[in-house]
């Protein structure tokens, strides 16, 4: 139980940030799934658009601190590799 005003404020701040980060991570996951769906459909235009949107959202999430820079880079790299593999096939 928080006993000081500072502790109570930190609890409020943590809850707010946690909610925002959860929403951001959820949006990233949704856009990655849309990219995977576009890959399954094998439509080059859809794949390119979905990749661009997912990559942008990953970068924003990393900038906001919802995910680490390394995680964003790793996921972006893997998505790019999948897109490239599909394009050459």
MODELLER restraints for C-alpha pairs under 7 A, 6 or more apart:
rsr = mdl.restraints
at = mdl.atoms
rsr.add(forms.Gaussian(group=physical.xy_distance, feature=features.Distance(at['CA:2:A'], at['CA:8:A']), mean=5.75, stdev=0.5))
rsr.add(forms.Gaussian(group=physical.xy_distance, feature=features.Distance(at['CA:21:A'], at['CA:66:A']), mean=4.78, stdev=0.5))
rsr.add(forms.Gaussian(group=physical.xy_distance, feature=features.Distance(at['CA:24:A'], at['CA:61:A']), mean=6.31, stdev=0.5))
rsr.add(forms.Gaussian(group=physical.xy_distance, feature=features.Distance(at['CA:24:A'], at['CA:66:A']), mean=6.67, stdev=0.5))
rsr.add(forms.Gaussian(group=physical.xy_distance, feature=features.Distance(at['CA:25:A'], at['CA:66:A']), mean=6.57, stdev=0.5))
rsr.add(forms.Gaussian(group=physical.xy_distance, feature=features.Distance(at['CA:28:A'], at['CA:54:A']), mean=6.72, stdev=0.5))
rsr.add(forms.Gaussian(group=physical.xy_distance, feature=features.Distance(at['CA:28:A'], at['CA:57:A']), mean=6.11, stdev=0.5))
rsr.add(forms.Gaussian(group=physical.xy_distance, feature=features.Distance(at['CA:28:A'], at['CA:58:A']), mean=6.27, stdev=0.5))
rsr.add(forms.Gaussian(group=physical.xy_distance, feature=features.Distance(at['CA:31:A'], at['CA:54:A']), mean=5.33, stdev=0.5))
rsr.add(forms.Gaussian(group=physical.xy_distance, feature=features.Distance(at['CA:32:A'], at['CA:54:A']), mean=5.89, stdev=0.5))
rsr.add(forms.Gaussian(group=physical.xy_distance, feature=features.Distance(at['CA:34:A'], at['CA:50:A']), mean=6.60, stdev=0.5))
rsr.add(forms.Gaussian(group=physical.xy_distance, feature=features.Distance(at['CA:35:A'], at['CA:47:A']), mean=6.29, stdev=0.5))
rsr.add(forms.Gaussian(group=physical.xy_distance, feature=features.Distance(at['CA:35:A'], at['CA:50:A']), mean=4.93, stdev=0.5))
rsr.add(forms.Gaussian(group=physical.xy_distance, feature=features.Distance(at['CA:35:A'], at['CA:51:A']), mean=6.05, stdev=0.5))
rsr.add(forms.Gaussian(group=physical.xy_distance, feature=features.Distance(at['CA:38:A'], at['CA:46:A']), mean=5.69, stdev=0.5))
rsr.add(forms.Gaussian(group=physical.xy_distance, feature=features.Distance(at['CA:38:A'], at['CA:47:A']), mean=5.17, stdev=0.5))
rsr.add(forms.Gaussian(group=physical.xy_distance, feature=features.Distance(at['CA:39:A'], at['CA:47:A']), mean=5.97, stdev=0.5))
rsr.add(forms.Gaussian(group=physical.xy_distance, feature=features.Distance(at['CA:47:A'], at['CA:83:A']), mean=6.90, stdev=0.5))
rsr.add(forms.Gaussian(group=physical.xy_distance, feature=features.Distance(at['CA:55:A'], at['CA:76:A']), mean=5.83, stdev=0.5))
rsr.add(forms.Gaussian(group=physical.xy_distance, feature=features.Distance(at['CA:58:A'], at['CA:72:A']), mean=5.43, stdev=0.5))
rsr.add(forms.Gaussian(group=physical.xy_distance, feature=features.Distance(at['CA:59:A'], at['CA:72:A']), mean=6.38, stdev=0.5))
rsr.add(forms.Gaussian(group=physical.xy_distance, feature=features.Distance(at['CA:61:A'], at['CA:67:A']), mean=5.89, stdev=0.5))
rsr.add(forms.Gaussian(group=physical.xy_distance, feature=features.Distance(at['CA:62:A'], at['CA:68:A']), mean=5.35, stdev=0.5))
rsr.add(forms.Gaussian(group=physical.xy_distance, feature=features.Distance(at['CA:62:A'], at['CA:69:A']), mean=5.13, stdev=0.5))
rsr.add(forms.Gaussian(group=physical.xy_distance, feature=features.Distance(at['CA:62:A'], at['CA:72:A']), mean=6.15, stdev=0.5))
